[in-house]
Amino acid sequence: MNVVTFTGIHTAITMTQSQVNYVTMTGVSFQVVDENFEEWKNNNKIVGKYATVKNTVDLINIQWSIQGTNPKGNTTTKYDLWQGAADKSEPVCTALKAYYDDIDDETNYAKIDFSNTQFEYGSSTKVLTRMQLVHDTAAGIAIADLECFELEASDITDQQTAIVLFKQSIPKYKLKRTESKAATKELKRLFTLLKKQMNQFDTLIETKRKKAEAFVNHYFMCRRIVQYGHGHLTKKLKLKPLQWKSMFGQKYTIGDTLHFRNRDPFYVMIATTDTPGVMPTETLIRLEGNSEVRLEVPKDFGGVFGHWVVVINPHELDMVRVTVFLVKK
């Protein structure tokens, strides 16, 4: 089972703080889901919705990256990427046709009734519009409903990546005026979709309460949106090899939450202590690279209540960057 990764998010587009907070919350919540895979792996509804949410977050990542690109490339590259995007768009379109045909939806079938040649010939802007319409239509349908037509969530994500690469190969001035507006509009749609999907996922997780109450409680605790941009204590660390730092001395209490975000591919160690001048060696928690975790004091620290929190870089060669948020209960 591939776990969801909500890291490496691009922020070239100016995002609202609420959007950033929502994606952060989603990532932390799904870490709990990943850790409890055995509790839901045989539930097809949860598995399907899991994949749907993952796909939406992947699409948000792509949209956040679009404005940070600098399109370059010669004519040969342009047409190679065009053909690549066409090859990725054709099976998605075919699956959509089969889906709408199966449910007798002639209206929506007509909207995406493109032949393969319509992805390969014509003006680049018109072809891009057709490809994007097919992608957005597929992304708005639960992947579980498309799987029987031989379409997977990765097919939709791969199509969008190919579309973006094709778009980047077109001379920049042709798309510059509309790209920022389009990306912002698409992000708004994706966040609306993500919130709906997460609410649906909540209902599915709630059905596991009778058999896995601890898992369900932990999930919903992490589903609370923490407004990181509004007065909570934050520390941004850049730890050199073998360096460690203590922080938040006497500023948190039992029931408060510490949120750690590791922004590099190398793991770090976390602990609490009452001797901030001495590096702790016991009750250490490992935070993997490019990941996040939210820990309740002192429950998630093995019951140990130290009045300082410590982040340790155990690597001899690698620097790591970690952001720590203190959230009062």
C-alpha positions as CSV (number, residue, x, y, z in Angstrom):
1,M,0.0,0.0,0.0
2,N,1.5,3.4,-1.0
3,V,1.1,5.9,1.7
4,V,0.0,9.5,0.9
5,T,2.7,12.0,0.9
6,F,1.7,15.6,1.5
7,T,5.3,17.1,1.4
8,G,7.2,19.1,-1.1
9,I,4.4,21.4,-1.7
10,H,5.2,24.4,-3.9
11,T,4.1,27.9,-2.9
12,A,4.9,30.0,-5.9
13,I,1.2,31.1,-6.0
14,T,0.2,33.3,-3.1
15,M,-1.9,31.0,-1.0
16,T,-4.4,32.0,1.7
17,Q,-3.4,31.0,5.2
18,S,-6.5,28.9,5.5
19,Q,-5.6,26.9,2.4
20,V,-2.1,26.2,3.8
21,N,-3.6,25.2,7.2
22,Y,-6.1,22.9,5.5
23,V,-3.5,21.0,3.5
24,T,-1.3,20.7,6.6
25,M,-4.2,19.3,8.6
26,T,-5.0,16.8,5.8
27,G,-1.4,15.6,5.8
28,V,-1.3,15.1,9.5
29,S,-4.7,13.3,9.5
30,F,-3.6,10.9,6.8
31,Q,-0.4,10.0,8.6
32,V,-2.7,8.6,11.4
33,V,-4.6,6.7,8.7
34,D,-1.4,5.3,7.2
35,E,-0.2,4.2,10.6
36,N,-3.5,2.3,11.1
37,F,-3.6,0.6,7.7
38,E,-4.5,-2.7,9.2
39,E,-7.7,-1.3,10.6
40,W,-9.1,-0.3,7.2
41,K,-7.2,-2.2,4.5
42,N,-10.1,-4.5,3.8
43,N,-12.8,-1.8,3.6
44,N,-13.2,-1.1,-0.1
45,K,-15.0,2.2,0.5
46,I,-12.2,3.6,2.7
47,V,-9.6,2.4,0.2
48,G,-11.4,4.1,-2.7
49,K,-11.9,7.4,-0.9
50,Y,-8.3,7.3,0.3
51,A,-7.1,7.1,-3.3
52,T,-9.5,9.9,-4.3
53,V,-8.2,12.3,-1.6
54,K,-4.6,11.4,-2.6
55,N,-5.3,12.3,-6.2
56,T,-6.8,15.7,-5.3
57,V,-3.8,16.6,-3.1
58,D,-1.5,15.6,-6.0
59,L,-3.4,17.9,-8.2
60,I,-3.1,20.7,-5.7
61,N,0.6,20.2,-5.7
62,I,0.7,20.4,-9.5
63,Q,-1.3,23.7,-9.6
64,W,0.9,25.2,-6.9
65,S,3.9,24.5,-9.1
66,I,2.6,25.9,-12.4
67,Q,3.4,29.6,-11.8
68,G,6.9,28.8,-10.6
69,T,7.9,27.3,-13.9
70,N,9.9,29.0,-16.7
71,P,8.8,27.5,-20.0
72,K,11.7,26.9,-22.4
73,G,12.3,24.4,-25.2
74,N,12.7,24.1,-29.0
75,T,10.1,23.0,-31.5
76,T,11.1,19.3,-31.4
77,T,10.7,19.3,-27.6
78,K,7.3,21.0,-27.9
79,Y,5.9,18.4,-30.3
80,D,7.4,15.5,-28.3
81,L,5.7,16.8,-25.2
82,W,2.5,17.4,-27.2
83,Q,2.5,13.8,-28.2
84,G,3.2,12.7,-24.6
85,A,0.2,14.7,-23.3
86,A,-2.0,13.2,-26.1
87,D,-0.9,9.7,-25.2
88,K,-1.8,10.3,-21.5
89,S,-5.1,12.1,-22.4
90,E,-6.5,9.4,-24.7
91,P,-7.1,6.6,-22.2
92,V,-8.6,9.0,-19.7
93,C,-11.0,10.2,-22.3
94,T,-11.9,6.7,-23.3
95,A,-12.6,5.7,-19.7
96,L,-14.9,8.7,-19.3
97,K,-16.8,7.8,-22.4
98,A,-17.3,4.3,-21.1
99,Y,-18.4,5.6,-17.7
100,Y,-20.9,8.1,-19.1
101,D,-22.2,5.5,-21.6
102,D,-22.6,3.0,-18.8
103,I,-24.9,5.4,-16.8
104,D,-26.7,6.7,-19.9
105,D,-25.5,10.3,-19.4
106,E,-25.6,11.7,-22.9
107,T,-25.1,15.3,-21.9
108,N,-21.7,14.8,-20.1
109,Y,-20.7,12.3,-22.8
110,A,-21.0,14.9,-25.4
111,K,-18.8,17.4,-23.5
112,I,-15.8,15.0,-23.6
113,D,-16.5,13.2,-26.9
114,F,-13.1,13.8,-28.4
115,S,-11.4,11.6,-30.9
116,N,-7.7,10.7,-30.5
117,T,-6.8,13.0,-33.4
118,Q,-8.3,16.0,-31.5
119,F,-5.6,15.6,-29.0
120,E,-2.9,15.4,-31.6
121,Y,-3.9,18.1,-34.2
122,G,-5.1,21.6,-34.1
123,S,-3.9,24.8,-32.4
124,S,-1.9,24.1,-29.2
125,T,-4.2,26.2,-27.1
126,K,-7.4,24.4,-28.3
127,V,-5.8,21.0,-27.7
128,L,-4.7,22.1,-24.2
129,T,-8.3,23.1,-23.5
130,R,-9.6,19.7,-24.6
131,M,-7.0,17.9,-22.5
132,Q,-7.6,20.0,-19.4
133,L,-11.4,19.5,-19.7
134,V,-11.0,15.7,-19.9
135,H,-8.6,15.8,-16.9
136,D,-10.8,18.0,-14.7
137,T,-13.9,15.9,-15.5
138,A,-12.1,12.7,-14.5
139,A,-10.7,14.3,-11.4
140,G,-14.2,15.2,-10.3
141,I,-15.4,11.6,-10.3
142,A,-14.6,9.1,-7.5
143,I,-11.8,6.9,-8.8
144,A,-13.6,3.9,-7.5
145,D,-16.3,4.6,-10.2
146,L,-13.7,4.7,-12.9
147,E,-11.5,1.7,-12.0
148,C,-13.8,-0.8,-13.7
149,F,-13.0,1.1,-16.9
150,E,-9.2,0.4,-16.4
151,L,-8.4,3.8,-15.1
152,E,-6.3,4.4,-11.9
153,A,-5.8,7.6,-9.9
154,S,-2.2,7.7,-11.1
155,D,-3.4,7.8,-14.7
156,I,-5.2,11.1,-14.0
157,T,-2.2,12.6,-12.1
158,D,0.2,11.5,-14.9
159,Q,-2.1,13.1,-17.5
160,Q,-2.0,16.5,-15.6
161,T,1.8,16.3,-15.3
162,A,2.0,15.7,-19.1
163,I,-0.4,18.6,-19.8
164,V,1.8,20.9,-17.6
165,L,5.0,19.9,-19.4
166,F,3.3,20.5,-22.8
167,K,2.0,23.8,-21.7
168,Q,5.5,24.8,-20.5
169,S,6.9,24.1,-24.0
170,I,4.7,26.7,-25.6
171,P,6.2,30.2,-25.9
172,K,5.6,31.9,-22.6
173,Y,3.8,35.0,-24.0
174,K,0.9,32.9,-25.4
175,L,-0.2,31.7,-21.9
176,K,1.2,34.4,-19.6
177,R,-1.9,36.5,-19.4
178,T,-4.3,33.7,-18.4
179,E,-2.1,31.2,-16.5
180,S,-2.1,32.9,-13.1
181,K,-5.9,33.5,-13.1
182,A,-6.5,29.9,-14.3
183,A,-4.3,28.4,-11.6
184,T,-5.9,30.4,-8.9
185,K,-9.4,29.4,-10.1
186,E,-8.4,25.7,-10.3
187,L,-6.9,25.8,-6.8
188,K,-10.2,27.2,-5.5
189,R,-12.1,24.4,-7.2
190,L,-9.7,21.7,-5.9
191,F,-9.9,22.9,-2.3
192,T,-13.7,22.9,-2.5
193,L,-13.5,19.3,-3.8
194,L,-10.9,18.3,-1.1
195,K,-13.1,19.6,1.7
196,K,-16.1,17.6,0.4
197,Q,-14.0,14.5,0.0
198,M,-12.5,14.8,3.5
199,N,-16.0,15.2,5.0
200,Q,-17.0,12.0,3.2
201,F,-13.8,10.3,4.5
202,D,-14.7,11.4,8.0
203,T,-18.0,9.5,7.8
204,L,-16.2,6.4,6.6
205,I,-13.7,6.5,9.4
206,E,-16.4,7.0,12.0
207,T,-17.8,3.6,11.0
208,K,-14.6,2.0,12.4
209,R,-15.2,3.4,15.9
210,K,-16.8,0.2,17.3
211,K,-13.7,-1.9,16.5
212,A,-10.9,0.8,16.5
213,E,-12.0,3.6,18.8
214,A,-8.4,4.7,19.6
215,F,-7.6,5.1,15.9
216,V,-10.8,7.0,15.2
217,N,-10.3,9.4,18.2
218,H,-6.7,10.1,17.1
219,Y,-7.8,10.7,13.5
220,F,-10.4,13.3,14.5
221,M,-8.0,15.0,16.9
222,C,-5.7,15.6,13.9
223,R,-8.7,16.7,11.8
224,R,-8.9,19.9,13.8
225,I,-7.6,22.8,11.7
226,V,-4.8,24.6,13.5
227,Q,-4.5,28.2,12.5
228,Y,-0.7,28.4,12.5
229,G,-0.6,31.9,11.1
230,H,-2.4,33.5,14.1
231,G,-0.3,33.9,17.2
232,H,0.9,30.3,17.9
233,L,4.6,29.9,18.8
234,T,6.7,28.8,15.9
235,K,10.4,27.9,15.6
236,K,12.2,27.4,12.3
237,L,15.3,25.4,12.8
238,K,18.3,24.9,10.5
239,L,20.4,22.2,12.2
240,K,23.9,21.6,11.2
241,P,25.3,18.0,11.3
242,L,25.2,16.6,14.8
243,Q,23.6,19.8,16.1
244,W,20.6,19.9,18.5
245,K,18.4,22.6,20.0
246,S,16.1,23.0,23.0
247,M,13.1,25.4,22.8
248,F,9.7,26.4,24.3
249,G,11.0,26.2,27.8
250,Q,8.2,26.3,30.4
251,K,5.8,27.5,27.6
252,Y,3.6,24.4,27.2
253,T,1.7,22.2,29.5
254,I,-0.2,18.8,29.5
255,G,-2.7,18.6,26.7
256,D,-0.9,21.1,24.4
257,T,0.3,19.9,21.0
258,L,3.6,20.2,19.2
259,H,3.6,19.9,15.5
260,F,6.9,19.1,13.7
261,R,7.5,19.5,10.0
262,N,10.7,18.1,8.6
263,R,11.5,19.8,5.3
264,D,14.5,17.7,4.3
265,P,14.9,14.0,3.3
266,F,16.9,13.1,6.4
267,Y,15.2,11.9,9.6
268,V,15.6,13.8,13.0
269,M,15.0,12.8,16.6
270,I,12.6,14.5,19.0
271,A,12.3,14.4,22.8
272,T,11.2,16.5,25.8
273,T,13.6,17.2,28.7
274,D,14.1,19.1,31.9
275,T,17.8,19.6,31.3
276,P,17.9,21.8,28.2
277,G,21.7,22.0,28.2
278,V,22.1,18.2,27.9
279,M,21.2,16.3,24.8
280,P,18.6,13.6,25.7
281,T,19.4,10.0,24.8
282,E,16.2,8.3,26.0
283,T,12.5,8.3,25.0
284,L,13.5,9.6,21.5
285,I,10.9,9.9,18.7
286,R,12.1,9.5,15.1
287,L,10.6,11.9,12.5
288,E,11.3,10.7,9.0
289,G,12.4,13.0,6.2
290,N,9.9,15.1,4.3
291,S,7.1,14.3,6.8
292,E,5.0,15.9,9.6
293,V,3.7,14.7,12.9
294,R,1.5,16.2,15.6
295,L,2.3,15.1,19.2
296,E,0.2,15.7,22.3
297,V,2.2,16.5,25.5
298,P,3.0,14.3,27.3
299,K,0.9,11.5,25.9
300,D,2.7,11.0,22.6
301,F,6.1,11.5,24.2
302,G,5.9,8.2,26.1
303,G,4.3,9.8,29.1
304,V,7.4,11.8,29.8
305,F,6.7,15.5,30.6
306,G,9.8,17.6,30.1
307,H,9.5,21.4,30.0
308,W,11.6,21.8,27.0
309,V,11.3,20.2,23.6
310,V,14.5,19.1,21.8
311,V,15.1,18.4,18.1
312,I,18.3,16.5,17.2
313,N,20.1,16.2,13.9
314,P,22.0,12.9,14.3
315,H,23.7,13.0,10.9
316,E,27.4,13.6,10.5
317,L,27.2,15.2,7.0
318,D,23.7,16.4,6.4
319,M,21.9,19.6,7.4
320,V,18.2,19.4,8.2
321,R,15.5,22.1,8.4
322,V,12.6,21.6,10.8
323,T,9.7,23.8,11.7
324,V,8.0,23.4,15.1
325,F,4.6,24.8,16.1
326,L,3.4,25.0,19.6
327,V,-0.4,24.8,19.8
328,K,-2.1,25.6,23.1
329,K,-5.1,23.4,24.0
